[in-house]
Amino acid sequence: MQETWDTVERLVEWLDAESTVPPDVARLLRVLKITEEAGEVAEAVHGATGSNPRKGNSHTWDDVQSELCDVILTSMVALKTITADAAKVFEERVAHVAERSLSQ
């Protein structure tokens, strides 16, 4: 997982270097980007199930998988943008959720 977080850190550095907006605005935009990516998941699900008669089967479940990965990566970038300890925060949250699920 460390390799993934190293990649996320490089992406954040690249985005910071290319950004034309103030850091506080960039932080907000990266969090909002998660919603955009989630919308693309929804679109892919509709396309994979053919639920929109106008568009039919425009996507596959592989597309849904890719879009879900985009949501996860975008969330990791947003988390790394708002805290230097993103990996630790994430691991602690996963542990918390896992522990909570075992107690039920």
C-alpha positions in Angstrom: 0.0 0.0 0.0 3.0 2.3 0.6 3.7 2.3 -3.2 0.1 3.5 -3.8 0.5 6.3 -1.3 3.8 7.3 -2.9 2.0 7.6 -6.2 -0.8 9.6 -4.6 1.9 12.0 -3.1 3.4 12.4 -6.6 0.0 13.2 -8.0 -0.7 15.8 -5.3 2.7 17.4 -6.0 2.0 17.5 -9.7 -1.5 18.9 -9.2 -0.1 21.5 -6.8 2.6 22.5 -9.4 0.1 22.8 -12.2 -2.7 24.5 -10.2 -3.6 28.1 -11.2 -5.8 28.6 -8.1 -4.9 29.4 -4.5 -4.2 26.3 -2.3 -7.4 26.7 -0.3 -9.5 26.7 -3.5 -7.5 23.7 -4.9 -8.3 21.8 -1.7 -12.0 22.4 -2.1 -12.0 21.5 -5.7 -10.2 18.2 -5.0 -12.9 17.3 -2.5 -15.6 18.3 -4.9 -14.0 16.2 -7.7 -15.0 13.1 -5.7 -18.7 13.9 -6.4 -17.9 14.3 -10.1 -16.2 10.9 -10.2 -19.1 9.3 -8.3 -21.5 10.7 -10.9 -19.4 8.9 -13.5 -19.9 5.6 -11.6 -23.6 6.2 -11.6 -23.6 6.9 -15.3 -21.5 3.7 -15.9 -24.0 1.6 -13.8 -26.9 3.0 -15.8 -25.0 2.2 -19.0 -24.1 -1.3 -17.8 -27.7 -2.2 -16.9 -29.2 -0.4 -19.9 -31.6 1.4 -17.6 -31.7 4.5 -19.8 -33.7 3.6 -22.9 -32.3 6.5 -24.8 -28.7 5.4 -24.3 -29.1 1.6 -24.0 -26.1 -0.5 -23.0 -23.5 2.2 -23.3 -21.1 0.8 -20.6 -19.8 -2.5 -19.2 -19.2 -3.6 -15.7 -15.4 -3.2 -16.4 -16.3 0.5 -17.0 -18.0 0.6 -13.6 -14.9 -1.0 -12.0 -12.6 1.7 -13.6 -14.9 4.5 -12.5 -14.9 3.1 -8.9 -11.1 3.1 -9.0 -11.2 6.7 -10.1 -13.4 7.6 -7.1 -11.0 5.8 -4.7 -7.9 7.5 -6.3 -9.6 10.9 -6.3 -10.5 10.5 -2.6 -7.0 9.5 -1.8 -5.7 12.6 -3.5 -8.2 14.8 -1.7 -7.3 13.2 1.6 -3.5 13.7 1.0 -4.3 17.3 0.0 -5.9 18.0 3.4 -3.5 16.1 5.6 0.1 15.0 5.4 -0.8 11.9 7.4 -3.3 10.6 4.8 -2.1 7.0 4.9 -2.3 6.9 8.7 -5.7 8.6 8.8 -7.0 6.1 6.2 -5.6 3.1 8.0 -7.0 4.2 11.3 -10.4 4.7 9.7 -10.4 1.3 8.0 -9.5 -0.3 11.4 -12.3 1.7 13.1 -14.9 0.5 10.5 -13.6 -3.0 10.7 -13.7 -3.1 14.5 -17.2 -1.6 14.5 -18.5 -4.2 12.0 -17.2 -7.0 14.2 -19.0 -5.8 17.3 -22.4 -6.1 15.7 
